[in-house]
Amino acid sequence: MGDVTYGACCVDDYTAKALKADLLVHYGHSCLIPVDQTQGIKVLYIFVDIKIDPLHFMDSVKLNFKPEDGQIALVSTIQFVTTLQAVSTELKNSGYDVIVPQSKPLSPGEILGCTAPALPSTTKTIIYMGDGRFHLEAAMIANPKIQAYKYDPYEKKFTFEKYDHDEMQRIRHGEIQKAKKAKKIGVILGTLGRQGSVKVQDFLEKRIKKKGYETTVILLSEIFPQKLEMFKDIDAFVQIACPRLSIDWGYAFNKPLLNPYELSVVLGDVEWTPSNKSPNNAYPMDFYATDSLGPWTPNFKPPAVGECANKPSEGGTFLLF
């Protein structure tokens, strides 16, 4: 098969089964789709542990921050989490207040482009170890009030990173308002690996119909503006593939292209307004988290009897159906 995969969500067990394979070997990513949930085929995850120079990373942190500067959160991709843990221990021994946050089912310190934890108010700094910005941006979106830095282990560069939260939230809020005027909503189920979730699709379809909208289901491996332009009778779309597609590229589509969280705002199941006055109003990055805000995410687990429900925002609402 040998197809390219974009991330841990792209485990291609369906195609492997169609090819009558007995075993699927997936390199490089964490076990986001548990081996007991793949479709009739055994899956072997080969984790990649990239060895880098931890001393240069620690020296970079110590050069830029003092122990009295406040709590530091260390995050990375799965390839560097072993080094991240070692660096965390050494920095703590040097007097630094360091945490390695976890958003289950991900490993401690691991973040994805769609899943990153909301950090405690005691955290003053995020330091991301890795190349590129896609994963780091998830942590920045989820924590708009915390300064973020990136350490590139390949180029050995330590940089201060910025994200235009106001612009992103303004655009997404505008698309949500447009979608509220729609009469017919297209539900796009991503077929690239395991990006799409039938569980989320079923939930959203029921909610859309209950609210009185018409709906059409569309299966796509990749989503481009030209493809969606062909659906003339659809007023807005929700894509169950990669939430960041809507956030990063939604402006390129002529009709609203929402992710499941944004559609849930349209349907009134959760409240969100574009305001960064409080961390409680941050745009959530919890798509694969087990403690996500609601059933518009694939791993959501409703609170047990006696437990407190997850809260979407201060003063917000959360409805279960």
C-alpha positions as CSV (number, residue, x, y, z in Angstrom):
1,M,0.0,0.0,0.0
2,G,2.7,2.5,1.1
3,D,0.4,5.6,1.2
4,V,1.5,8.9,2.7
5,T,-0.1,9.6,6.1
6,Y,-0.5,13.1,7.5
7,G,-0.7,12.1,11.1
8,A,-1.9,9.6,13.8
9,C,-5.5,10.0,12.5
10,C,-4.6,8.5,9.1
11,V,-4.2,4.8,10.1
12,D,-5.5,3.1,6.9
13,D,-7.0,-0.1,8.3
14,Y,-10.0,0.0,6.0
15,T,-7.9,0.0,2.8
16,A,-5.6,-2.6,4.3
17,K,-8.6,-4.9,5.0
18,A,-9.9,-4.3,1.5
19,L,-6.6,-5.5,0.1
20,K,-7.0,-8.7,2.3
21,A,-3.9,-7.9,4.3
22,D,-3.3,-9.7,7.5
23,L,-1.2,-7.0,9.2
24,L,-0.9,-3.3,8.9
25,V,2.4,-1.7,10.0
26,H,2.0,2.1,10.8
27,Y,5.3,4.0,11.4
28,G,5.9,7.2,13.2
29,H,2.7,8.1,15.1
30,S,1.2,7.3,18.4
31,C,-1.6,4.8,18.9
32,L,-4.5,7.2,18.3
33,I,-6.8,4.5,17.0
34,P,-6.5,1.7,19.5
35,V,-5.5,-1.7,18.2
36,D,-8.8,-3.2,19.5
37,Q,-10.8,-0.7,17.5
38,T,-9.4,-1.3,14.0
39,Q,-11.6,-3.0,11.4
40,G,-10.9,-6.7,11.3
41,I,-7.1,-6.4,10.9
42,K,-4.2,-6.5,13.2
43,V,-2.2,-3.2,13.4
44,L,1.4,-2.8,14.6
45,Y,2.4,0.7,15.6
46,I,6.2,1.4,15.2
47,F,6.9,4.4,17.4
48,V,9.8,6.6,16.2
49,D,12.0,8.0,18.9
50,I,14.3,10.7,17.4
51,K,17.4,11.3,19.4
52,I,18.5,14.9,19.7
53,D,21.0,16.9,21.7
54,P,19.1,17.5,25.0
55,L,21.9,19.7,26.5
56,H,21.5,22.3,23.8
57,F,17.8,22.4,24.5
58,M,18.3,22.8,28.2
59,D,21.0,25.5,27.7
60,S,18.6,27.4,25.5
61,V,15.9,27.3,28.1
62,K,18.2,28.4,30.9
63,L,19.6,31.2,28.7
64,N,16.2,32.6,28.1
65,F,14.4,31.9,31.4
66,K,15.2,32.0,35.1
67,P,13.6,29.7,37.7
68,E,11.7,32.7,39.1
69,D,10.1,33.5,35.8
70,G,7.3,31.1,36.5
71,Q,5.9,27.8,35.4
72,I,6.9,26.3,32.0
73,A,4.9,23.7,30.1
74,L,6.9,21.5,27.8
75,V,5.1,19.9,24.8
76,S,6.1,18.1,21.6
77,T,5.2,15.5,19.1
78,I,5.4,11.8,19.9
79,Q,8.9,11.5,18.3
80,F,10.5,13.7,21.0
81,V,8.6,13.0,24.2
82,T,11.3,10.7,25.6
83,T,13.8,13.6,25.4
84,L,11.1,16.0,26.7
85,Q,10.7,13.9,29.9
86,A,14.5,13.8,30.4
87,V,14.8,17.6,29.9
88,S,11.9,18.2,32.3
89,T,13.6,16.2,35.1
90,E,16.9,18.0,34.6
91,L,15.2,21.5,34.6
92,K,13.3,20.6,37.8
93,N,16.6,19.6,39.4
94,S,17.9,23.0,38.5
95,G,15.0,24.8,40.3
96,Y,12.6,25.3,37.4
97,D,8.8,24.9,37.8
98,V,8.1,22.6,34.8
99,I,5.1,20.6,33.9
100,V,4.6,18.1,31.0
101,P,0.8,18.3,30.4
102,Q,-1.3,15.5,29.1
103,S,-4.5,15.4,27.0
104,K,-5.6,11.8,27.3
105,P,-5.4,9.5,25.3
106,L,-2.2,11.1,24.1
107,S,1.1,10.6,26.0
108,P,2.3,13.1,28.5
109,G,3.7,16.1,26.6
110,E,2.3,14.9,23.3
111,I,0.1,17.3,21.3
112,L,-1.6,17.1,17.9
113,G,-2.6,19.8,15.5
114,C,-6.2,19.3,16.7
115,T,-5.6,18.2,20.3
116,A,-3.8,20.1,23.0
117,P,-4.6,20.7,26.7
118,A,-5.9,23.9,28.2
119,L,-3.1,24.7,30.7
120,P,-3.5,25.8,34.3
121,S,-3.5,29.5,35.2
122,T,-0.2,29.0,36.9
123,T,1.5,28.3,33.5
124,K,3.4,31.3,32.2
125,T,5.2,29.8,29.2
126,I,4.8,27.1,26.6
127,I,7.9,25.6,25.0
128,Y,7.4,23.4,22.0
129,M,10.1,21.0,20.9
130,G,9.8,20.2,17.2
131,D,9.9,21.5,13.7
132,G,7.1,23.4,12.0
133,R,4.2,25.2,13.7
134,F,1.2,23.0,13.0
135,H,1.2,21.2,16.4
136,L,2.4,24.2,18.3
137,E,-0.4,26.3,17.0
138,A,-2.9,23.9,18.6
139,A,-1.4,24.6,22.0
140,M,-1.4,28.3,21.3
141,I,-5.0,28.3,20.2
142,A,-6.1,26.5,23.3
143,N,-4.0,28.9,25.5
144,P,-4.2,32.4,24.0
145,K,-2.9,34.2,27.1
146,I,0.3,32.1,27.4
147,Q,3.5,33.1,25.6
148,A,4.8,30.4,23.3
149,Y,8.3,29.5,22.2
150,K,9.6,26.9,19.8
151,Y,12.9,24.9,19.9
152,D,13.7,23.4,16.5
153,P,16.0,20.4,17.3
154,Y,17.2,20.2,13.7
155,E,18.3,23.8,13.3
156,K,18.9,24.3,17.0
157,K,17.0,27.5,17.0
158,F,14.9,28.9,19.9
159,T,12.3,31.3,18.7
160,F,9.3,33.3,20.1
161,E,6.1,32.5,18.3
162,K,3.0,34.5,17.7
163,Y,-0.5,33.6,16.6
164,D,-3.2,36.1,15.5
165,H,-6.0,34.9,17.8
166,D,-8.2,37.9,17.1
167,E,-8.1,37.4,13.4
168,M,-8.8,33.7,13.6
169,Q,-11.7,34.0,16.0
170,R,-13.2,36.9,14.0
171,I,-13.2,34.8,10.8
172,R,-14.5,31.7,12.4
173,H,-17.3,33.6,14.2
174,G,-18.3,35.2,10.9
175,E,-18.6,31.8,9.2
176,I,-20.6,30.5,12.1
177,Q,-23.0,33.4,11.8
178,K,-23.4,32.8,8.1
179,A,-24.1,29.1,8.7
180,K,-26.9,29.9,11.0
181,K,-28.8,31.2,8.0
182,A,-28.4,28.0,6.0
183,K,-31.3,25.8,5.0
184,K,-29.3,22.8,3.8
185,I,-26.1,21.5,5.4
186,G,-23.7,19.2,3.8
187,V,-22.1,16.7,6.2
188,I,-18.6,15.7,4.9
189,L,-17.2,12.5,6.2
190,G,-13.4,12.4,5.7
191,T,-12.3,9.1,4.2
192,L,-8.5,9.7,4.5
193,G,-7.4,7.0,6.9
194,R,-9.4,7.4,10.2
195,Q,-9.9,11.1,10.0
196,G,-13.7,10.7,9.6
197,S,-15.8,9.4,12.6
198,V,-19.1,7.7,11.9
199,K,-19.9,8.2,15.5
200,V,-19.6,11.9,15.2
201,Q,-21.4,11.9,11.8
202,D,-24.4,10.1,13.3
203,F,-24.6,12.5,16.2
204,L,-24.4,15.6,14.0
205,E,-26.9,14.3,11.5
206,K,-29.5,13.7,14.3
207,R,-28.9,17.2,15.7
208,I,-29.1,18.9,12.3
209,K,-32.4,17.2,11.5
210,K,-33.8,17.9,15.0
211,K,-33.1,21.6,14.4
212,G,-35.0,21.5,11.1
213,Y,-32.2,21.7,8.6
214,E,-32.0,19.6,5.5
215,T,-28.8,17.5,5.2
216,T,-26.8,15.6,2.6
217,V,-23.9,13.3,3.4
218,I,-20.7,13.6,1.3
219,L,-17.7,11.3,1.4
220,L,-14.3,12.9,0.5
221,S,-10.7,11.8,1.0
222,E,-9.5,15.4,0.6
223,I,-11.5,18.6,0.7
224,F,-10.9,21.4,-1.9
225,P,-13.0,24.5,-2.8
226,Q,-13.5,23.3,-6.3
227,K,-15.1,20.1,-5.1
228,L,-17.6,21.9,-2.8
229,E,-18.5,24.4,-5.5
230,M,-20.2,21.5,-7.3
231,F,-22.9,21.3,-4.6
232,K,-25.0,24.2,-5.6
233,D,-27.9,23.4,-3.4
234,I,-26.0,23.2,-0.2
235,D,-25.7,26.4,1.9
236,A,-23.0,25.4,4.5
237,F,-20.8,22.4,5.2
238,V,-19.5,20.6,8.2
239,Q,-16.4,18.5,7.7
240,I,-15.6,15.5,10.0
241,A,-12.0,15.2,9.0
242,C,-9.4,17.6,10.4
243,P,-10.8,20.5,12.5
244,R,-7.8,22.6,11.5
245,L,-8.9,22.5,7.9
246,S,-11.7,24.9,8.8
247,I,-9.6,27.0,11.1
248,D,-6.6,27.3,8.7
249,W,-8.2,27.2,5.3
250,G,-11.9,28.0,5.8
251,Y,-11.5,31.5,4.3
252,A,-10.7,29.9,1.0
253,F,-14.2,28.4,0.6
254,N,-17.1,30.5,-0.7
255,K,-19.6,28.8,1.7
256,P,-19.1,28.2,5.4
257,L,-16.9,25.1,6.0
258,L,-17.3,24.4,9.7
259,N,-15.8,21.7,11.9
260,P,-18.0,19.7,14.4
261,Y,-17.4,22.1,17.3
262,E,-18.4,25.1,15.2
263,L,-21.5,23.4,13.9
264,S,-22.4,22.6,17.5
265,V,-22.3,26.4,18.2
266,V,-24.6,26.9,15.2
267,L,-27.0,24.3,16.6
268,G,-26.9,25.9,20.1
269,D,-25.3,22.9,21.8
270,V,-22.4,24.9,23.1
271,E,-21.7,28.7,23.4
272,W,-18.6,30.4,22.0
273,T,-17.9,34.0,21.2
274,P,-14.7,35.5,19.8
275,S,-13.2,37.0,22.9
276,N,-9.8,36.5,24.5
277,K,-10.6,38.6,27.6
278,S,-10.5,35.4,29.6
279,P,-8.7,32.1,29.0
280,N,-12.2,30.5,29.5
281,N,-13.2,31.9,26.1
282,A,-10.3,30.2,24.3
283,Y,-11.2,28.2,21.2
284,P,-11.0,24.5,22.4
285,M,-8.4,22.1,20.8
286,D,-9.9,18.9,22.2
287,F,-10.9,16.8,19.1
288,Y,-9.4,13.5,20.3
289,A,-9.4,14.2,24.0
290,T,-11.4,11.9,26.3
291,D,-12.4,15.0,28.4
292,S,-13.6,17.0,25.4
293,L,-16.5,19.3,25.7
294,G,-19.1,17.2,23.9
295,P,-20.2,14.3,21.7
296,W,-19.2,16.2,18.5
297,T,-15.7,14.7,19.2
298,P,-14.9,10.9,18.6
299,N,-13.5,10.0,22.1
300,F,-16.0,12.0,24.3
301,K,-17.0,10.2,27.4
302,P,-20.1,11.5,29.2
303,P,-19.5,12.1,33.0
304,A,-20.5,9.3,35.3
305,V,-23.3,9.7,37.8
306,G,-22.1,12.1,40.5
307,E,-19.3,13.6,38.4
308,C,-19.2,17.2,37.1
309,A,-19.9,17.7,33.4
310,N,-17.2,19.2,31.2
311,K,-17.7,23.0,30.9
312,P,-17.4,24.6,27.5
313,S,-16.8,28.1,28.9
314,E,-17.6,30.3,31.8
315,G,-21.3,31.0,31.7
316,G,-21.7,28.7,28.6
317,T,-24.1,25.9,28.0
318,F,-23.6,22.3,27.3
319,L,-26.4,20.0,26.2
320,L,-26.4,16.2,25.8
321,F,-28.9,14.5,23.5
